[in-house]
Amino acid sequence: MKEFAVNDSMGSWMFALSSISGFLSSYLARHLLRRFDRLSVLRGGAIALIISLVGLATAPHFYVFLVFSLFFGMSLGIVGLIPNVLVSLGSSEERKQQLLSGLHAMYGVASFCSPLIAASVEYLTGSWRWTFGSITIVPLGLLIYTFHGSHDNLHQKAEFIPENHKLNKARNFKPQMFLALMVSFCVCAEIMISSRLALFMRRTANYDMEHSSLYVTYFFVGMLTGRSLFALIKLPISLRAQLSISLVATALCTFGGIYLHPVFLPIAGFTVAPFYPLAITWISTKFPTDLDSAVSYMMATDSMMLVGMHLLVGHFTDNNGIAFAMLLGPIYCFLSFLLVNSYEYFFERHQPQDDSNIA
């Protein structure tokens, strides 16, 4: 922002365009998966991500930077969607929950490492551009790995019969969007806490930049710990109960962080950690043969909801203060909790017991 001489409002478009294009790519991926196998779509996303990162690193003007921000969000949306489908399809029912938790534990590792990598690269090179340039090694490594033959059996083209597609869409669209909103509300709570935690610490507890950033690190350590734990264990209770416990605990920790002590906010990272992989597991049991569409709707809804969340948080922060804005976290958790515990009432109460797995 300093190099391009833009203000906060203009700078926010970097994030807004990435979120909006993430929605577009998630929706676009549904159509790509009908025409190409998953491996080709994954490779295309990795190549687009490499080009986007190089473009961000070399952009001569801010508007060029924004164009590549748009492409960055689209390519990241594709690369983020496919692994959720592949892990669900490639794992047994007994280990699906643990393997999805393992996948999202890797996301936790990435969240923990990314600020450290960004700070280290800028410290060593003196330029933010090298941060974008050097990280291209990650999608390049992914692209190279896609040529390994051990997972070819997972990359068949999704079966697409127009008549079945119309029937599936008519039957599955409402429940899939219902579950997409359920996940998106929790994701909004998670991103709201992690993205505003440092600001909350500085403005309410008078922490300096270093100590407030430490709390953000603690939050991601909590997420990594929670997801790693669920990758190793499988609780003997229903997925719906586990999702509910995660949401209630996250809401309570957020309240505790606002009104008792900020240390509860990093703990919220641990309590919210299992929700996303558990939700993917739950969705895969509801739509085992239509998982591509279900995950696509979910990630598209995530992107659009996050745009609205950032705007709401910004509005409440300007007008009511950061502590008031942080109350959106428990509200989002409550809305997600309602959807978790009403899905079966709305969509399965008139079905035979074994119809829940029919897509």
N, C-alpha and C positions, 0 to 999 in steps of 0.2 A: 504494500500500500504506500509506503514511503517512497519507494523508487518510482512508482507510477503516479505519485502525487494525487491520490484519490482519498475521499473522506470515508467515514464509517459506513454511510448509507450505500455508496458505490461499492465499497469493499464487500459488503454483505452479499452482493450478487454472485460472488465466487461460490458461496455455499448454496444460495438459492437455485442457481442454474444446475449445480450438480444434483441437487435433490429432485428438481423437476425432470431433468433428463434421466435420472434413475427410474422415475415412474414410466417414462416413455420406453426405456429399454426393457423394463420388466414386462410391459405389455407387448412390445415388439418381439420379445423372446418366445412368447407363445406361438406366434406365427412362424418364426424361424424354425422352431422345433418340429413343426409339421412338415417342413420342406427339407430339412437337413438333419443328419444324425447329431446327437449331443456332442460328440467329439469335435465335429466341424464348427459348431456354434461356440464351443469353449475355446477352440483355437482362434476363431475370429475375434472373440472378446479379448483374448490375451494380446493379439496383434494390435487391436484398436487401443488397448490400454498403454502399450509401449509407445505408439504414435502420440497419444494424448500427453503422456508424461514428457516426452521430448519436446512437444509443442509448448507445454507450460514452462519448461526450462529455458526455452529460447525465444519466447514471445517478446517482440520489440515494443509492443503497445498494449495497454490494458484491455482494449477491446479484442485484440487477438488472444490475450490470456483468457478472456471470458468465453470465446469460441471453443478453445481447447478445454475449458472447465466443463462446458456442455458435453463435449465428446468424452471427457474423463468420466462424468457421471453415467453416461450411457454404457460405456465399456465396462465400468465397475459393476453396474447393475447386472449385466450378463454374466460376468465372472463370479459374482456373488450368488446368483440363482442356481447355476448348474450343479455345484457341489452339493447343495442341499438335496437336490433330486437324486444325484448319483449315490450318495451315502445311504439314502433311504431305500433305493432300489437294490443296492449291493450288499445289504446287511440282512441277517436273519431277524425274525420277529423278536427272538430272545435278546439279541444284542443291539437292536436298532437304537434304543434310547441311549445306551452307553456310547455307541459310535458317533451319534449326532452330538452328544455332549462333548466327545473328544474333538469333533470338527470345530465346535464353537469355543472349545478351550484354546484351539489354535488362533481363533479370532481374538481371544483374550490375550494371548501372547503377543499378537500383532498390535493390539491397543496399548499394551504395556511398553513394547519396544519402539513404537513409531515416534513418540516425542523424544526419546533418548537418541534415536538415530538422527532425527531432524536437527536436534541441538548439536550432536557430535559432528555431523557433516558441515553445518554452518560454522562451527568453531574451527574446524580444520581447513575449510576452504574460504571462509569469509563471505560466502555468497549463498543466498537462498536458492538460487537457480540449480546449484549442484545437488540440493536435496531432492528435487524432482528428477534430475538427470540420473543420479546414482541409483535411485530406487527402481529404475527400469529393469534392473537385474532380476527383480522378483517375478514380474510377468514373463520375462525372457526364460527364467528357470521353469515356470509353469508350462510355457509353450514347448520347451524341450522335453519335459516329462510326458507330455501328451503323446509322444511318439513311442513310449514304452508299451509293449504289447500285453502286459499282464491284466489290463482292465478293459480290453476291447469288447468283451461281452456285454458291458454296461452301456455301450455307445450306439446301440441300434437306433435307427430313426423311429420316433414315436409313431405308433400306428394311428393313421388318420383315415377314417371312413366318414364322409360328409354326413350320412344319415345318423351314425352313432354320435358324431360330434354335436349335431343339433339336439339330439336327445339328451346327451350328457350336459350340454349347456343349459337346456331348459330345466333339467332335474337338479343340477349341481350348483348353478350360479349363486342362488341365494344362500345356501349353507356355506359355500366357499367364501363368499364376501363377508358373511357373518363371522367366520373364523379369522379372516384377514383383518377385520376390524378389531377382533379380540387381541390378536398379536400386536397390531399397530398401536393400540392404546398403551400396552406395556412398554413397547419400544420407545414411544414418546416419553414415558416416565423415565426410562433408563437414560436416554440421550439428554433429556432436560437436566437431570441431576449431574451427569458427567460434564456437560458443556457449561453449566453455570456454577459448578462447585467452587472453582477458584475465585470467581467474582463474588460469590456469597461469602467466602472466607475473608476476602479483603474488605468488603463493605460492612459486614456485621461483626466480625471478630478482630478487625484491624490487623490481619496477618499481612506480612509482606509477600511479594511475588514468589519468592523461593519456597516459603512455608505453605502458602496456599496451593502451589503446584504440587507439593508433596502429598497433599490430601487427594488430589486427582490421581496421583500414582497409586496411593493406597486403595482408591476406588477400583482401579483396574486390576490391582493385585487381588482384591476381593473377588472380582469377576472371574479371574483366572483360577483362583482356588476353588470357587464354587463349581465351575464347569469341569475342572479336572477331577473333583471329588465325584461328580455324577457320572464321569466317564469310567470310574472304577467300581462304583456301587450301583445297585438297582433296588430301590425301596419297595417293600411289599405292600404298597398302597396304590390306589388307582391314579392314573395320570391326571384326571380332573382334580383329585384331592391335592396332588403335588403342585399343580398350577395355582390352585387357590391359596395354599400355604405360602407359596412364593410371593404372590401379590399382596396378601395381608401383611406379611413380614416386611416387605419393601415399603408399604405405606406407613407402617408403624415406625420404621427406621427413619423415614423422611420427616415425619412429624417430630421424632426425637431429635433429629439434627437441627431442625428449625427452632424448637422451643426449649430443648434441654442442653445439648452439647453437639457441636459440629462433628464429633467423632462418629456419630450414628450414620452420617451420610456415606462415608466409605464402607460401612458395614452393609449399607443398602446394595452396594456392588455385589456382595456375596449372596444376599437374599434374592436379587433379581437374576443372578447368573443362570440358574437352571431353566428359567421360564422359556426362553426361545427354543433351545433344543428339545425340551419336553413338548412344546407346542407343535413343532415339526413332526415329532413322533406321533402325537395325537392325530394331527391332520392326515398323516400317511395311513393311519388305521381307518380313517373315514373314507379316504379316496385313494385306494391302493393302485387303481388303474388310470387315474386322472390326476396324478400328482403334479405333473408339469404345469397344468392350468392352475391348480390350487396354490402352488408356491409362487407362480407368476402373479396371481391376484394379490397374494400376501405382500410381496415385495413392492409391487406398484402402489398398494395402499399405504405401506410404510413411508414411501417417498413423499406422497402428497400430504399425509398426516404430519410429517416432520416439518414441512414448509409452514403449515398452519401453526404448529407448536412453537416454532421459533418466532413467528410474528406475534403470537399471543404473549409469550414470555417477554419479548421486547417491549410490547405495549404495557404490560403490567409492571415491568421493572421501571419504566420511565414514569409511570403515573402513581404506582403504589409501593415501589421498592422491591428489591430482590427477594426478601423473605416472603412477601406476599406472592410473588410470582412462583416461588418454589412450591407453593401449595398446589400447583397444577399437578405435581407428581402424584400425590395421594388420590387426587380426583381421577387421573388417568388409570391408576391401579384399581380404583373402585369400579370404573366403567368396564374395564377388562374382566374383573371378578364377576360382574353381572352377566357378561356374555359367556364366560366359562361355564357358569352354573345354570344357564338357561338354554344352551344349545340343544341338549337332548330333549328338553320340553318342547321346543319349537319344531325340531326336525326329526325326532326319532320316537315320539310317544305313540304314534299310530302305526309304527312298523313292527314286524316280528323281531324277536330278540337278535337273530343272526343277520338282519338286514343292515346293520350299522357298518359292515365292511363292504357293502356293495356300492360301486361307483357308477 
